Amino acid sequence: MNHLLALHFFRGLKNRQKKALFLSSEWQKSGPQAALSAQFRQISDGERLWEEAMQKSVEEEQICQREGIQIVTIDDVNNFPNLLTELPDPPMALFGRGSWNNNRIPLSIVGTRKATTYGLGQVKLMVNHLSQFPVSIISGLAMGIDTRAHESALACGAHTCAFLAGGLQTISPSQ
């Protein structure tokens, strides 16, 4: 059981609280179950929500294994993006294919799904220029600006990465 993946899907705590719990001395000394038990007493329906999160994590792991998708949790110091760990409320897990290079500067490009021709052109120019530097172009997988950022990065040989915050069963936005 991947407790960090289940914690990622646990709806009873905000990401800030999840990070504090994961970094707590109780989690480190006694393990996830002991640290979570104390939290359950403070959360209405905590045990039921945890059971749901564990079930969802098992389902996500099965989908990821079947689809060749890697799950990277916050405790994976070699693969989880360093800068995300500095956020007060980082995700506990990321899902993806390929590799993450912590030596590249992460640069996020996001925008509207209903992009204008001008906007799409500007994204292409920006990515073409930025690809000359050690950057990783990051975006979601939505139509419009997100898609153009990835396409432009691939066309000029730049590194690109898409993140899905909700896992594969909850792709948002749907387009």
N, C-alpha and C positions, 0 to 999 in steps of 0.2 A: 504494500500500500504506500503510495506516494502522498505523504501527509501535506506537503507543500502544495501539491496540485489540488488536493481536497480543500486546503485552506484558501486557495485561489477562488474556488467556486462557492465558498461558504458565504451565505448572505447575511449572517448575523453580525458581521464586523465590517468596518470600513477598512480600506487598504492600509491606512495609517496605523490602525489598531492591529492588523495582521502583521505588519512589519515589526511593531513593538513586541508582539507575542513571539514571533519567530526569533527575535534578538534577545528575548528575556533569558535570564539565568535559569529559570525553571525549565524552559524548553531545552536549553543546552545541557543541563545537568540531569534532569529526570525524563526528558523526551517529550514528544508532542502530546501524548495522551494525558500526562499529568498537567501540562500547561493548559490544555484545552478544557480539562475537567473544571478547573477554577473558573474559566470563562463561561462555561455552560450555566453555572449557577447564577450568573449575572444577566443572561440573555433569555428572554421569553422564547420557549420552544427551541432552545439551543441544541439539545440532543437530536431532535427531529431534523433541524436544519443541517447539522453535521452529517447525519445519515444520508440526507439528500446530496450533500456535497461529495461525500465519499462515492456514492453511486454514480454521480455525474463524472467524477474523476476516472472511475473505472471505464465508463462508456467512452470518454474522450481518449483514454489510453488505447482502447481497442480501435477506435477510428484512426488515430494517429499511426498506430502500428500497421494497420491495413493500407493506409494511404501514403506511407513513407514520410510521415511528418514527425519532426523532432519536437519534444517538449523540453524546454530549458527552464529550470526553476531558479529562483533568486540565490540559492546556495551554491550554484555552479559558477565558481569564480572564473573559470576559463571561457565560458560561453555566454553567460548572461551579461548584457551591456553594462559596463561599469557605471556610466552616468545615470542609468535608471535606478541603481541602488542608492544614489544620493537624494533621490526624490523623497519627500516626506510620506508619499502614498504610492509606492511602486506596485506594479502587479507582482504577484507571487510566481507567475509562470508566463512564458511566451511560447507560441507555437509557430513552427516554420520549417522550411527546407533550406538546405545550404548551410552556410557558416556565417558567423558574426566575427568581425575583426575589430577588436577593441583599440587597435592602433589607428583606425580611420576616425575622422571627425564625423559624428552623426549629424546629418542635416535633414530636417523634416520639411517636406513640401506637401501642403494640404490645401484644398480649396473646394470650390463648388462642383457638384456633379453636372450642373448645367453651364459648362464653361463656354465662353465666347471664343471665336476664332482668334481674336487678339490674345486672350488669356492663355490659350493653348500654345500659341506661338511664343509668348513670353516665357512660359515654363520650359519649352524646348531650348530656347536661347540660354536661359539661366543654367539649366542642367548641363548643356554643352560646355559652357564656360567653367562651371564648377568641377566638371569631370577632370580638369587638368590638375586638381589638387587631391590630396588623400582624404576624400570624403566618402561617406556612404549615404546615398539618397534614400530617405525613409519616407514611406507614406502608407496609407491604407490600401485597400483594394477596390475603392469605389470608382465608378465611372468618372469621366471628366478630368480634373486636374491631377488627381491621384494616379490614374491610369497613364496620363501623358508623362508624368514624372518618371514612372517606371520604364515606359517605352523609350523615352529619350535617354535614360541612363543606359539601358541595354544597347541602344543603337550606337552610342559612343564609347562603349566598353567600360562604363563606370560601374561601381558596385551599387546594387540596389537591394532594398530589403522592405518587405511589407509585414506589418504586424496586425494581428487580429486579437483584440483585447479580450473578447468574450469566448474564445475557443471556437471550435469548428461547428458546434451545434447551434451557435448563436452568432452568426455572421451579421454584423451591423455596420453600415447600412446594407440592405439586401442587394443593392445594385451598385 
